[in-house]
Structure formats: structure tokens, C-alpha cells
Amino acid sequence: MDPAVRVSRELAAELLDPEFVEVGASGRRWTYEEMLADLPEMAGNTEDASRYVPTAFTGTLLAPGLVHLTYETLRDGRRVRRSSLWRRDPAAPVGTGLRMYYHQGTPVPGTDVQP
């Protein structure tokens, strides 16, 4: 959610699992490679861009090393419900190494700011 991370392939790669998949609001399926290639150039991704404001976090441990996170974000008047799966990298030290394995965002109708 941090603009500095969104414009950096290196920083984003630290957070995404190598088997990462996202289903975007448009229905497009993104892979790890596609996301890292396109993320820095996506509309609104600059270091001084507005920040996502997250709320309503809920985390559920599904299995050892696998967490389901749900939350909402607000950015520039647009609210989105989000769901992601985070899994631990077995090679990482205990207490670290969670990476996003799957993500989906669904826009909430009627929340876009009108021009």
C-alpha cells in the first residue's frame, strides 16, 4: 500500500510469493512476473501518490504458515474490499518470511468520486 513500494520492483518482490496470482477488479489474472513488470508503471503509482487507507482488517490462520487476510481500502474516494492469502517461505527464519500468495480486490459500487 506504500507508494514507495509500489514503484519499486525490488521492494514489491520481497512481499510477493514467487507463485503469486492476483485476480484484478477487471477480471484480469496477474502472475508474479506480470505484476512486478507492470506495477511501477500502473496509473497512480508514483512515490508521491496518495496512500491507500486500510480498515477493517481480519486475519484467519488457515494452517501453519498460511493466513487469510480481509480488509477494505480507500484511495482517492474509491473503496475496495480485499482478500489475500499470505504464506510463509519455509526457508525464511521463524517470525519472518510471510509473502502474498494470492490477492483479489473488489470495488464497492457507488464509492468512486465523481469528476
PyMOL commands that set and color helices and strands:
alter all, ss='L'
color gray80, all
select helices_A, chain A and resi 3-6+9-15+32-41
alter helices_A, ss='H'
color red, helices_A
select strands_A, chain A and resi 16-23+29-31+53-63+66-75+78-88+98-107
alter strands_A, ss='S'
color yellow, strands_A
deselect
rebuild
show_as cartoon
